[in-house]
Amino acid sequence: MGADLFAHKAAGYEQEKRRIDVVTHIAEEIVDSVSLNQDMHLMDFGSGTGLLLERIATKVGKITAVDVSSAMNTQLEEKRSSLPCELELMPVDLAEIMPQVCFDGVISSMTLHHIENLPVVLSRLYTLTVDKGFLVLADLELEDGSFHDEPDGVFHHGFDRRKIVKLVTMAGFRDVKLNRIHAVPKNGREYPVFLLIARK
């Protein structure tokens, strides 16, 4: 899987208020937009330190955290005992490994721009979602590359709204809806964040 590009960030990852604000907005929108219940098993794709999943954990029975960063997974492991749902850590690259399990839904926060081969990964997310299950993706709208201070591991400078909808549709998902839900203030600018919801 290569070098852990988040190794130097993991310990202080949750100390940035701007990051917490973004994830909090995303989690609130997910809870308001998707019907969740205690029988559900979700995947948090690109789970990092668990900022998103810990805000969803009271609503579902189990969350599988998928992330390639061992440093991020270590931070998340320390939260296990405080989470109100069952947690499984799955340190795999979905572009390379296909888990043998299906999920009632997939949630993801600010991960897509780190995925080089999006068509392959979206297709695999489709396969890993149960019939009538959901996909919820949050990420940056198209920007000029100024958002990230470090370019390593950034394969997309946000996304054109029409293009990401097309990619998700081509992967097989239906009823795709995309809305702008937040804007990240940084460098004297605001970077819009979208939430995309789709069904299998």
C-alpha positions as a Python dict, from the first residue, in 0.01 Angstrom:
ca = {
    (1, 'M'): (0, 0, 0),
    (2, 'G'): (301, 226, 13),
    (3, 'A'): (397, 490, 265),
    (4, 'D'): (147, 609, 524),
    (5, 'L'): (93, 966, 407),
    (6, 'F'): (-100, 1050, 723),
    (7, 'A'): (154, 917, 973),
    (8, 'H'): (274, 1266, 1067),
    (9, 'K'): (-79, 1405, 1088),
    (10, 'A'): (-266, 1142, 1286),
    (11, 'A'): (-177, 1245, 1642),
    (12, 'G'): (-291, 1603, 1594),
    (13, 'Y'): (-559, 1539, 1337),
    (14, 'E'): (-849, 1634, 1563),
    (15, 'Q'): (-697, 1956, 1692),
    (16, 'E'): (-808, 2166, 1396),
    (17, 'K'): (-1143, 2333, 1462),
    (18, 'R'): (-1210, 2381, 1092),
    (19, 'R'): (-1188, 2005, 1036),
    (20, 'I'): (-1420, 1933, 1328),
    (21, 'D'): (-1675, 2184, 1196),
    (22, 'V'): (-1676, 2025, 851),
    (23, 'V'): (-1730, 1673, 981),
    (24, 'T'): (-1997, 1789, 1225),
    (25, 'H'): (-2192, 1949, 937),
    (26, 'I'): (-2154, 1635, 728),
    (27, 'A'): (-2269, 1405, 1011),
    (28, 'E'): (-2574, 1622, 1082),
    (29, 'E'): (-2671, 1617, 715),
    (30, 'I'): (-2634, 1239, 699),
    (31, 'V'): (-2854, 1187, 1005),
    (32, 'D'): (-3116, 1424, 862),
    (33, 'S'): (-3106, 1275, 511),
    (34, 'V'): (-3079, 898, 557),
    (35, 'S'): (-3293, 665, 770),
    (36, 'L'): (-3062, 488, 1014),
    (37, 'N'): (-3143, 218, 1268),
    (38, 'Q'): (-2976, -14, 1517),
    (39, 'D'): (-2990, -312, 1281),
    (40, 'M'): (-2762, -144, 1029),
    (41, 'H'): (-2400, -226, 951),
    (42, 'L'): (-2229, 67, 778),
    (43, 'M'): (-1892, 117, 617),
    (44, 'D'): (-1707, 440, 687),
    (45, 'F'): (-1483, 466, 383),
    (46, 'G'): (-1170, 663, 459),
    (47, 'S'): (-1254, 664, 828),
    (48, 'G'): (-935, 830, 953),
    (49, 'T'): (-947, 887, 1329),
    (50, 'G'): (-1322, 822, 1334),
    (51, 'L'): (-1445, 1181, 1336),
    (52, 'L'): (-1745, 1095, 1119),
    (53, 'L'): (-1831, 751, 1251),
    (54, 'E'): (-1830, 858, 1616),
    (55, 'R'): (-2102, 1112, 1527),
    (56, 'I'): (-2310, 839, 1361),
    (57, 'A'): (-2238, 559, 1609),
    (58, 'T'): (-2547, 614, 1827),
    (59, 'K'): (-2772, 556, 1526),
    (60, 'V'): (-2652, 213, 1402),
    (61, 'G'): (-2544, -126, 1532),
    (62, 'K'): (-2205, -166, 1368),
    (63, 'I'): (-1957, 38, 1166),
    (64, 'T'): (-1665, -102, 972),
    (65, 'A'): (-1390, 155, 940),
    (66, 'V'): (-1196, 124, 614),
    (67, 'D'): (-870, 319, 594),
    (68, 'V'): (-522, 245, 460),
    (69, 'S'): (-344, 464, 718),
    (70, 'S'): (-215, 257, 1010),
    (71, 'A'): (-149, 578, 1206),
    (72, 'M'): (-511, 689, 1167),
    (73, 'N'): (-633, 341, 1258),
    (74, 'T'): (-426, 348, 1575),
    (75, 'Q'): (-596, 672, 1679),
    (76, 'L'): (-938, 523, 1605),
    (77, 'E'): (-861, 203, 1797),
    (78, 'E'): (-817, 413, 2110),
    (79, 'K'): (-1180, 526, 2080),
    (80, 'R'): (-1326, 175, 2056),
    (81, 'S'): (-1435, 143, 2419),
    (82, 'S'): (-1617, 478, 2412),
    (83, 'L'): (-1821, 409, 2099),
    (84, 'P'): (-2186, 308, 2145),
    (85, 'C'): (-2183, 72, 1845),
    (86, 'E'): (-1972, -224, 1743),
    (87, 'L'): (-1656, -124, 1556),
    (88, 'E'): (-1448, -322, 1309),
    (89, 'L'): (-1125, -186, 1161),
    (90, 'M'): (-1049, -294, 806),
    (91, 'P'): (-708, -159, 693),
    (92, 'V'): (-748, -230, 322),
    (93, 'D'): (-715, -44, -7),
    (94, 'L'): (-1043, -103, -191),
    (95, 'A'): (-867, -48, -522),
    (96, 'E'): (-662, -361, -450),
    (97, 'I'): (-865, -577, -209),
    (98, 'M'): (-1233, -670, -219),
    (99, 'P'): (-1378, -747, 127),
    (100, 'Q'): (-1613, -1045, 152),
    (101, 'V'): (-1893, -862, 330),
    (102, 'C'): (-2183, -634, 238),
    (103, 'F'): (-2306, -320, 407),
    (104, 'D'): (-2643, -153, 453),
    (105, 'G'): (-2480, 175, 363),
    (106, 'V'): (-2150, 350, 298),
    (107, 'I'): (-2058, 688, 445),
    (108, 'S'): (-1749, 888, 361),
    (109, 'S'): (-1613, 1230, 451),
    (110, 'M'): (-1345, 1415, 255),
    (111, 'T'): (-1189, 1096, 120),
    (112, 'L'): (-1270, 1091, -252),
    (113, 'H'): (-1002, 1342, -346),
    (114, 'H'): (-742, 1100, -209),
    (115, 'I'): (-860, 817, -439),
    (116, 'E'): (-667, 785, -762),
    (117, 'N'): (-884, 529, -941),
    (118, 'L'): (-1234, 647, -859),
    (119, 'P'): (-1426, 438, -1114),
    (120, 'V'): (-1283, 114, -971),
    (121, 'V'): (-1345, 213, -610),
    (122, 'L'): (-1700, 338, -675),
    (123, 'S'): (-1777, 14, -858),
    (124, 'R'): (-1654, -182, -558),
    (125, 'L'): (-1857, 29, -320),
    (126, 'Y'): (-2160, -56, -532),
    (127, 'T'): (-2083, -428, -507),
    (128, 'L'): (-2032, -400, -130),
    (129, 'T'): (-2368, -231, -75),
    (130, 'V'): (-2681, -439, -22),
    (131, 'D'): (-2979, -396, -253),
    (132, 'K'): (-3165, -77, -158),
    (133, 'G'): (-2866, 27, 51),
    (134, 'F'): (-2723, 376, 33),
    (135, 'L'): (-2406, 562, -54),
    (136, 'V'): (-2331, 898, 109),
    (137, 'L'): (-2021, 1086, -1),
    (138, 'A'): (-1904, 1428, 114),
    (139, 'D'): (-1613, 1611, -43),
    (140, 'L'): (-1494, 1938, -191),
    (141, 'E'): (-1643, 2092, -499),
    (142, 'L'): (-1396, 2170, -775),
    (143, 'E'): (-1119, 2405, -658),
    (144, 'D'): (-793, 2540, -799),
    (145, 'G'): (-556, 2326, -593),
    (146, 'S'): (-501, 2582, -320),
    (147, 'F'): (-698, 2396, -53),
    (148, 'H'): (-430, 2143, 39),
    (149, 'D'): (-102, 2261, 186),
    (150, 'E'): (61, 1926, 104),
    (151, 'P'): (-7, 1777, -241),
    (152, 'D'): (106, 1420, -160),
    (153, 'G'): (-185, 1181, -186),
    (154, 'V'): (-420, 1439, -340),
    (155, 'F'): (-539, 1314, -678),
    (156, 'H'): (-833, 1549, -734),
    (157, 'H'): (-873, 1919, -660),
    (158, 'G'): (-1231, 1870, -559),
    (159, 'F'): (-1497, 1759, -806),
    (160, 'D'): (-1716, 1907, -1072),
    (161, 'R'): (-2067, 1830, -947),
    (162, 'R'): (-2194, 1689, -1276),
    (163, 'K'): (-1889, 1469, -1323),
    (164, 'I'): (-1904, 1309, -978),
    (165, 'V'): (-2276, 1240, -1025),
    (166, 'K'): (-2195, 1076, -1358),
    (167, 'L'): (-1920, 861, -1203),
    (168, 'V'): (-2150, 741, -926),
    (169, 'T'): (-2425, 666, -1179),
    (170, 'M'): (-2184, 476, -1403),
    (171, 'A'): (-2088, 263, -1102),
    (172, 'G'): (-2451, 149, -1089),
    (173, 'F'): (-2608, 367, -823),
    (174, 'R'): (-2944, 536, -881),
    (175, 'D'): (-3148, 823, -738),
    (176, 'V'): (-2832, 1029, -711),
    (177, 'K'): (-2878, 1363, -535),
    (178, 'L'): (-2609, 1621, -464),
    (179, 'N'): (-2636, 1935, -254),
    (180, 'R'): (-2391, 2193, -124),
    (181, 'I'): (-2400, 2166, 255),
    (182, 'H'): (-2106, 2369, 385),
    (183, 'A'): (-1812, 2589, 293),
    (184, 'V'): (-1468, 2555, 450),
    (185, 'P'): (-1304, 2890, 534),
    (186, 'K'): (-933, 2880, 454),
    (187, 'N'): (-671, 3120, 318),
    (188, 'G'): (-924, 3403, 309),
    (189, 'R'): (-1153, 3198, 85),
    (190, 'E'): (-1440, 2957, 116),
    (191, 'Y'): (-1427, 2608, -34),
    (192, 'P'): (-1772, 2453, -91),
    (193, 'V'): (-1844, 2101, 33),
    (194, 'F'): (-2110, 1877, -125),
    (195, 'L'): (-2306, 1581, 6),
    (196, 'L'): (-2399, 1317, -249),
    (197, 'I'): (-2662, 1056, -166),
    (198, 'A'): (-2742, 758, -387),
    (199, 'R'): (-2914, 420, -369),
    (200, 'K'): (-2839, 75, -499),
}
